[in-house]
Amino acid sequence: MNILKLKLFPVVLCMLLLGGCWDSKDINKEYLPVVMGIGKGRTEKYRIILQVPSPKGRTQFLDKEAGSISKAIDLIRTDSEKSINLVHLRLLLFDQELAREGIHDLIDFAVRANDISIKGMIAVVDGNFIQTLYHVISPTPELSSYDFFSEEAGWTPNQSIVRIWEAYRSQNSYSEDMAIPMLKSGKRTLYTFQGTAIMLEDRMVGKLNQEETLLYNLFKGKYSGGTIQVAENTSVLIQKAKIKHHCRWTDEGPFLLTDVSIDVVVSESPRGKSKQQIEKEIKELLERNFNKTADKIQSYHSDVLGTGLIFRPRLSDANIKEWRSKWYPKLEQKINVHVNVQNEIYLKEEAGVKKSRIR
């Protein structure tokens, strides 16, 4: 009898492990929001708007106000005929007014919530928050709000991008601040990109335009698909970029020299402009704009370029904690640009024209 029990024990154990999905739910009985808007309420502290896509391409909106985000979501669940599941949430949109006051609690909520992926992205709404959240265009099942920030879809280096876990890391860092994309509702598209919010710890203190955002992304190594307009009829496409930092500590404080080496191809240029002329124009333009953008960012006392991370190996624990308040304002930063034009199609065409004339 005991031998029989020993033989049956593994069988019973396997049956318990293969018991099936006992807690599964019918997907048709669930709302699966992909976008959450967090704004200021009319009567309460927060107004939460959830965007729920349907298979037919339409969007359903679930909207509540409460003194906390969790309570507002609970109120939405109370009045919904289906359960609310946030596992597919991919984009958090913050009202600009909240961003200027501070989003520390909002990011903490997103990280602590068990059903929200920390890989989700965040953005700040520039302009009318309600209008942007309720904005829709013609129903298209393939279109999603978060495609605007997807590197496989509509993202370009003129747009910044930050995920929830990156925002949480930055707002708890002594040596780096975050830059958050800004958008508003578009006329023919779902959104229009407005620039990038410069954050100091968890508060918005300034803004970068699209061209400055491209330089920010280039400094960070995110340049794929970036186009630089050198002159009215001259544009180049960035193929490759290499960033090298040279940092040292002087008597006045930290000094950072950054060499930016980029390979570009000419996508548009008038005839008669040489390769050397194009390289010179790009170098002068980028160096001027790079250093101007770096000075602008530093004027807000925000280290969105992450220069503190570059100096971190040289800093003691005490100096790291004082980086924003004491050392970053003293930072002297210079950016040099080296340009290599890889294609010479216009030069070859011009040479061919001259040769034919000689004949």
C-alpha positions in Angstrom: 0.0 0.0 0.0 2.8 2.4 0.9 4.5 1.6 -2.4 1.3 2.4 -4.3 1.0 5.8 -2.5 4.6 6.6 -3.4 3.9 5.9 -7.1 0.7 8.0 -7.1 2.3 11.0 -5.4 4.2 12.2 -8.6 1.0 11.8 -10.6 -1.1 13.8 -8.2 1.6 16.5 -8.1 1.7 16.8 -11.8 -2.1 17.1 -11.9 -1.9 20.0 -9.4 0.7 21.8 -11.5 -1.3 21.3 -14.7 -4.6 22.5 -13.2 -5.1 25.1 -16.0 -5.7 28.9 -15.9 -8.1 28.9 -13.0 -8.1 32.8 -12.8 -8.3 33.6 -16.5 -10.8 36.2 -17.7 -12.6 36.6 -21.0 -10.8 39.4 -22.9 -14.2 40.5 -24.2 -15.1 41.4 -20.6 -12.1 43.7 -20.2 -11.2 47.2 -21.1 -7.5 47.5 -22.2 -6.5 51.1 -22.2 -3.3 52.0 -24.1 -3.1 55.7 -23.1 -3.7 57.4 -19.7 -4.0 61.1 -19.4 -3.3 62.7 -16.0 -4.4 66.3 -15.7 -5.8 68.7 -13.1 -9.4 68.2 -12.2 -12.1 70.9 -12.1 -13.2 70.0 -8.5 -10.6 67.3 -7.5 -6.8 67.2 -7.6 -6.5 64.8 -10.6 -8.5 64.1 -13.7 -7.8 60.7 -15.3 -8.7 59.9 -18.9 -8.2 56.5 -20.3 -8.2 55.8 -24.1 -9.5 52.4 -24.9 -9.2 51.2 -28.6 -11.8 49.0 -30.2 -11.3 46.4 -32.9 -13.3 48.7 -35.3 -10.7 51.4 -35.0 -12.8 53.7 -32.7 -11.6 55.0 -29.4 -13.6 54.9 -26.1 -12.8 57.4 -23.4 -13.2 56.7 -19.6 -13.0 59.8 -17.5 -13.1 60.5 -13.7 -11.8 63.0 -11.1 -10.5 62.2 -7.6 -8.0 63.3 -5.0 -5.6 60.5 -6.1 -4.8 58.6 -9.3 -5.7 55.3 -7.7 -9.0 56.5 -6.5 -9.9 58.0 -10.0 -9.1 54.6 -11.6 -11.2 52.9 -9.0 -14.1 55.1 -9.8 -13.8 54.3 -13.4 -13.8 50.6 -12.6 -16.9 51.1 -10.5 -18.9 52.7 -13.3 -17.6 50.4 -16.1 -19.5 47.4 -17.3 -16.2 45.7 -17.9 -13.1 45.3 -15.8 -10.1 47.7 -16.3 -6.8 46.1 -17.1 -3.7 48.4 -17.4 -1.2 45.8 -18.6 -1.4 47.2 -22.2 -0.9 50.8 -21.1 1.9 52.2 -23.3 1.7 56.0 -22.9 1.2 58.4 -20.0 0.3 62.0 -21.0 0.8 64.7 -18.3 -0.9 68.1 -18.3 1.8 70.8 -18.7 0.5 72.6 -15.6 1.2 69.4 -13.5 4.6 69.1 -15.2 5.5 72.6 -14.0 4.4 71.8 -10.4 6.2 68.4 -10.3 5.5 64.9 -11.5 7.4 63.0 -8.8 4.2 61.4 -7.4 2.9 60.5 -10.8 6.1 58.7 -11.8 6.1 56.9 -8.4 2.6 55.8 -9.0 3.4 54.3 -12.4 6.4 52.4 -11.0 4.6 51.1 -8.0 1.4 50.0 -9.9 1.7 46.2 -10.5 -0.3 46.3 -13.7 1.6 49.2 -15.5 4.7 48.3 -17.5 7.7 50.5 -16.7 8.6 50.3 -20.4 5.7 52.6 -21.1 6.5 56.1 -22.4 5.6 59.5 -21.0 4.9 62.9 -22.6 3.7 66.4 -21.7 0.7 67.9 -23.3 1.4 71.4 -24.6 -1.9 73.4 -24.8 -5.4 72.2 -24.1 -5.1 68.9 -22.2 -8.7 67.8 -22.6 -8.8 68.6 -26.3 -5.6 66.7 -26.9 -6.8 63.6 -25.0 -10.2 63.5 -26.7 -8.7 64.2 -30.1 -9.4 61.5 -32.7 -8.9 61.2 -36.5 -10.6 58.9 -39.0 -10.9 55.4 -37.5 -7.9 53.3 -38.4 -7.3 49.9 -36.6 -3.6 50.1 -37.4 -3.1 53.5 -35.7 -2.1 53.8 -32.1 -1.3 56.8 -30.0 2.0 55.4 -28.8 3.2 54.8 -32.5 4.1 58.5 -32.4 7.0 57.5 -30.1 7.8 54.1 -31.6 11.2 53.8 -33.3 9.6 51.3 -35.6 6.8 53.7 -36.5 6.6 57.5 -36.5 9.6 58.5 -34.3 12.4 60.6 -35.6 15.4 62.3 -33.9 13.5 65.6 -33.9 11.4 64.0 -31.1 12.7 63.1 -27.7 11.6 59.8 -26.0 11.7 58.7 -22.4 10.2 55.6 -20.7 8.8 55.4 -17.2 11.8 53.6 -15.8 14.1 56.2 -17.2 12.0 59.0 -15.7 12.1 57.3 -12.3 15.9 56.9 -12.5 16.4 60.5 -13.5 14.2 62.1 -10.9 16.1 60.1 -8.2 19.5 60.8 -9.7 22.0 63.4 -8.4 23.7 63.7 -11.8 21.1 63.6 -14.5 17.8 65.2 -15.4 15.2 64.1 -17.9 13.9 65.6 -21.1 10.2 64.8 -21.9 8.6 65.1 -25.3 5.8 67.7 -25.7 2.8 67.4 -28.0 -0.6 68.6 -28.8 -3.5 67.5 -31.0 -2.9 67.7 -34.7 -5.2 68.7 -37.6 -4.5 65.9 -40.0 -2.5 63.7 -37.7 -3.2 62.4 -34.2 -0.5 64.6 -32.6 2.0 67.3 -33.5 5.3 67.4 -31.9 6.0 70.7 -30.0 9.5 70.2 -28.7 11.0 68.8 -25.5 10.3 69.8 -21.9 13.5 70.5 -19.9 13.1 69.0 -16.4 14.9 70.0 -13.2 14.5 66.9 -11.0 10.7 66.4 -11.4 9.6 70.0 -12.6 9.5 71.4 -16.0 11.6 74.6 -16.2 12.1 75.1 -19.9 11.6 73.9 -23.5 13.7 72.8 -26.5 12.4 73.3 -30.0 12.6 70.6 -32.7 16.1 71.5 -34.0 17.5 71.7 -30.4 15.9 68.3 -29.7 17.7 66.8 -32.7 21.0 68.1 -31.3 20.0 66.7 -27.8 19.4 63.3 -29.4 22.6 63.4 -31.4 24.5 64.2 -28.2 22.8 61.1 -26.6 23.6 58.9 -29.6 20.0 58.8 -30.9 20.4 60.1 -34.5 19.0 57.4 -36.8 17.1 59.1 -39.6 18.1 62.6 -38.6 18.1 65.3 -41.3 20.0 68.5 -41.0 19.1 71.5 -43.2 22.3 73.4 -43.8 20.9 76.1 -46.1 17.8 76.8 -48.0 18.4 74.2 -50.7 20.9 71.9 -48.9 20.0 69.0 -46.6 22.0 66.1 -45.3 21.1 62.8 -43.7 23.1 61.5 -40.7 24.4 58.1 -41.4 26.8 57.6 -38.4 27.8 59.6 -35.3 30.6 59.1 -32.8 30.7 61.0 -29.5 33.9 61.3 -27.5 34.1 63.2 -24.3 37.3 64.7 -22.7 36.7 65.9 -19.2 39.1 67.4 -16.7 38.9 69.4 -13.4 40.4 72.9 -13.5 40.8 75.4 -10.7 37.5 77.0 -11.7 35.7 73.7 -11.8 34.7 71.0 -14.3 35.6 71.4 -18.0 34.1 69.2 -20.7 35.2 69.1 -24.4 33.1 66.9 -26.6 34.1 65.8 -30.1 31.1 65.0 -32.3 32.1 63.1 -35.5 29.3 62.5 -38.0 29.1 60.8 -41.4 26.4 62.3 -43.6 25.1 61.8 -47.1 23.8 64.7 -49.2 20.1 64.4 -49.9 19.6 67.8 -51.5 22.0 70.4 -52.7 22.3 72.9 -55.6 24.8 72.3 -58.3 28.2 73.8 -57.9 28.5 73.4 -54.1 31.6 71.3 -53.3 32.0 68.6 -50.7 34.4 70.8 -48.7 32.0 73.7 -48.8 29.1 71.5 -47.5 31.3 70.0 -44.7 32.4 73.5 -43.7 28.8 74.8 -43.6 27.6 71.8 -41.5 30.5 72.1 -39.1 29.9 75.8 -38.5 26.2 75.4 -38.2 26.3 72.4 -35.8 29.1 73.9 -33.6 27.2 77.2 -33.2 23.9 75.5 -32.5 25.3 72.8 -30.3 27.1 75.2 -28.0 24.1 77.6 -28.0 21.8 74.7 -27.0 24.2 73.5 -24.2 24.3 77.1 -22.8 20.5 77.3 -22.9 20.1 74.1 -21.0 22.7 75.1 -18.4 20.9 78.4 -17.9 18.0 76.4 -16.5 20.4 74.5 -14.1 19.1 71.3 -15.6 21.5 68.6 -16.7 19.4 66.8 -19.3 22.6 66.2 -21.4 23.8 63.9 -18.5 27.2 65.6 -18.1 27.2 64.7 -14.4 27.3 61.0 -15.5 30.5 61.7 -17.5 32.2 63.3 -14.4 30.7 60.8 -12.0 33.9 58.5 -11.8 35.9 61.7 -10.8 33.4 62.7 -8.1 33.3 61.7 -4.4 29.9 60.8 -2.9 29.7 64.3 -1.4 30.5 66.0 -4.7 27.9 63.9 -6.5 25.2 65.1 -4.2 26.3 68.7 -4.8 26.6 68.3 -8.6 23.4 70.2 -9.5 23.7 72.9 -6.9 27.5 73.6 -6.8 29.5 72.1 -9.7 27.1 72.0 -12.7 26.6 75.8 -12.7 30.4 76.1 -12.9 30.7 73.7 -15.8 32.6 75.0 -18.9 31.5 73.0 -21.9 32.6 73.1 -25.5 31.5 71.0 -28.4 33.6 70.5 -31.6 32.0 69.0 -34.7 33.8 67.0 -37.4 31.9 66.2 -40.6 32.5 63.7 -43.4 30.3 63.8 -46.5 30.2 60.3 -47.9 28.6 60.8 -51.3 29.7 63.1 -54.1 27.0 62.5 -56.7 26.6 66.2 -57.4 30.4 66.7 -57.9 30.6 63.7 -60.3 27.6 65.1 -62.3 29.2 68.5 -62.5 32.5 67.0 -63.6 30.7 65.0 -66.3 29.1 68.2 -67.6 32.4 70.0 -67.8 34.1 67.1 -69.6 31.3 66.9 -72.2 31.7 70.6 -72.9 35.5 70.2 -73.5 34.8 67.6 -76.1 
